[in-house]
């Protein structure tokens, strides 16, 4: 039977109620506040599980008040329920970790209150039923997250990072508000489920094109896309739980925004092309810089830049279900990576170094790519026979992923590589190809009915597909051969430039005034 109130709609209220005593007792060792915060986060997670079960067993309806630009509310469908449960799970894990990590801090209680308020706003964003609700929720996320980034106010670098974050994030909010205003004026609604069919029926005019462009801009800013990515790599001055929540949950908001407006965005070929180009370049750029970083948390931050770029690429190709799956997988992986980063450093320090690994020569790299592609083609043919034909976009994305595996296979095919390594890398390639198509089939079965089908590629789409596959292939091939050039002077210079992100962050600092911070007396 239909339902108007999902259990997951109650989760933000639970978190906000638990935040009140935390704000009231914001100092060190605030009594029962840490335990209450963890309990509230766990209860909110259980409510999101209940909401997902409701969606599976009953017909979702959702809740909305107001109309036009002032329509606000929450939706209950499988996509929103999945995102809510993901946020609930990440939130509970982070709050549980924070209970120990922040023990004895001067403003421990305030930290718990801000974290709970941030989680509540993210849950509203994940379940928003209109662009107006999305804009309000993401604005609130920006306010509370900035305060968390300034948890150690005596750190000058924290002020710098928080200021940059606020500028980029809230410019995205403004773009989202502009998009909501345009669509409310031209189509009379900002409700997500209604906008796609209306635009498809009435066609795209100049105003609608401008609104879609604003949505794409907002998504790019909120996913730290090139060239305004620098704020994401500078927010390490905040406590580790903040980094985990940011990189595992909040940074995905751009992808959630695009998926929520998938019908609308896909109606514009220009918007889709922009996402492919912006996302593809950001993914390659972030991955290249990540390899040069020595600090584990900074490397993880650049990894997030790359992963978010790849997610934008998926959206631009019309692979909406895979983009949603990517968000889920990346959130779980990145939360674990940040929360376990300290232990990982200790574990690596204890490992006995066996000495340098023999680099793969040109022949080994060529064989590895050929083997990986043949293996991928065989798995693709098997899944096509079993589950039906795959779209060119899906096959292209799989090819891009297999290029990354080919880099690992090259290490196993090096002349001096042990047989165990060769077998392990070959199995990794096989597992990656099978896993890609298997998870794609599962994602399509779960979320496919709620998201638009991947469009049939035209001339522009084919050109972008070829460019994307070729670009990732060339970069992966060069990366596999990089150890051969490691001692060349030009390579050392390139490494320095990449380690500094090609100085794009410095250019951004200069463009917006350098954020001079006055000393306090």
C-alpha positions, 0 to 999 in steps of 0.5 A, a space after each residue: 500500500 502507498 505510504 506518505 511518511 517514510 521512516 527515513 524522513 524521521 532520521 534527520 529529526 532524531 539527529 537534530 534533537 540529539 544535537 541540542 544537548 551537544 550544543 548546550 554542553 559544548 565543552 570538554 568531556 560533555 557527560 552523556 553527549 558522546 554516547 547520545 550522539 552515537 546512539 542517535 546516529 545508530 537510530 537514524 541508520 536503523 530508520 533509513 534501513 526501515 525506509 528502504 524496506 518500506 520502499 521495497 515492500 510498498 509503493 513510495 509516495 513521499 511528502 511535499 508542501 508548497 508549490 512552484 519555487 516554494 515546494 519543499 519536501 522529501 521523496 521516498 523511492 529506491 534511489 533516495 532510500 539507498 542514498 539515505 541508508 548510505 548516509 546513515 551508515 557512514 554517519 553512524 560509523 563516523 560518530 562512533 569513531 568520533 566518540 573516541 577520537 575527540 575524547 578530551 578535546 576542548 570543544 568536544 560537545 560542540 563537535 558532536 553537535 555540528 557533526 549531527 547537524 551536518 548529517 541531518 542536512 545531508 540526509 535531507 539533501 539525499 531525499 529531497 523532492 525538489 530543487 528548492 529542497 536541494 538548495 536549502 539542504 546543501 546551503 545548510 551543509 556548507 554552513 555547518 561543514 565550514 564550522 567543522 573545518 574551523 574546529 581548530 581556529 588557531 590554525 591559519 591553514 584551517 582558515 585558508 581552507 575553510 574560506 576557499 571551501 565556503 566560496 566554491 561551495 556557496 557559489 554552487 548554492 547560488 547556481 542551484 538557486 538560479 536554476 530553481 528560479 528559472 525552472 519555477 518561472 518557465 515550467 511552474 515547478 521545481 519538483 524533480 519527478 515532474 521536471 523531466 517529463 515536462 521538458 521532454 514534452 515541451 522541448 528545451 528553450 533557452 531558459 531551460 538550457 540556462 537552468 541545466 547549465 547552472 545545475 551542471 556548474 553546481 555539480 562540478 563545484 560541489 565535486 571539486 572538479 578541475 580547476 576549482 578542486 584546490 579546497 578539497 586538498 587543503 581541508 586536512 586541518 580538521 579532525 579526521 572524522 570530518 575528512 571521512 564524512 566530507 570525502 565519503 559523503 558530502 563530496 558526493 552531493 554533486 553526483 546525487 544532484 545530477 542523478 536526481 535531475 537525470 531526466 532533465 540533464 540528459 535532455 541537453 546534449 551540451 550538458 552531457 558533453 560538458 560532463 564528459 569533458 570536465 569529468 574525464 579531465 578531472 579524473 586523469 588530472 587527479 589520478 596523476 597528481 595522487 601518485 606523487 603525494 607522500 602524505 597519506 591523507 593528501 593522497 586520499 584527497 587527490 584520489 577523491 578528486 579523481 574519483 569524483 571526476 570519473 563519476 561526472 564522466 559516468 553521468 555525462 555518458 548517461 550511465 546513471 545506474 553505474 554512477 549511483 553504484 560508484 557513489 555507494 562504493 566510493 563512500 564505503 571505501 573512502 570512509 574506511 580509508 580515512 578512518 584507518 589511515 593512521 593504522 595503515 601508516 604504522 603497518 607500512 612502517 613495520 613492513 620489511 622493504 625487499 628492495 626495488 621492484 623490477 620495472 616492466 619494459 615496453 614489451 611487458 607493458 604491451 603484452 599486459 594491455 593486450 592480455 587485459 583487453 582480450 580478457 575484457 572482450 571475452 567477459 563482455 561477450 559472455 555477459 552480452 550473451 547471458 544478459 543482452 547487449 551492452 551500450 557503447 558507453 558501458 563498454 567504453 567505461 569498462 575498457 577504461 577500467 580495464 586499462 587501470 588493471 592492465 597497469 597491474 598486470 604489467 608488473 606481473 609480466 616484468 622479466 624479474 617478477 615472481 610467478 606468484 605476482 604474475 598469477 595474482 595480477 592476472 586474477 585481478 584483471 579477470 576479477 575486475 572484468 567480471 565484477 564490472 559487468 556483474 555489478 552493472 547488471 545488479 545496479 541496472 536491476 535495482 535502479 534502472 526503472 527509476 533512471 533514464 536509459 543510456 541514450 543512443 550515441 550520436 556523432 558528438 557522443 561517439 567522438 567523446 567516447 573515442 576521446 575518453 577511451 584513448 585518453 585514459 588508454 594513453 595515460 595508463 600506458 605511460 604510467 606503466 612505463 613511468 618507472 623506466 623514465 624515473 631517473 631522467 631529469 625531465 621526469 623529476 621535473 614533471 614529478 615536482 610540477 605534478 606534486 604541486 597540482 600544476 600550480 592550479 591551486 596557487 593560481 586560484 589563490 591569487 585570483 581571489 585575493 590570496 585570503 590574507 589572514 590578519 594576526 589576532 592580538 
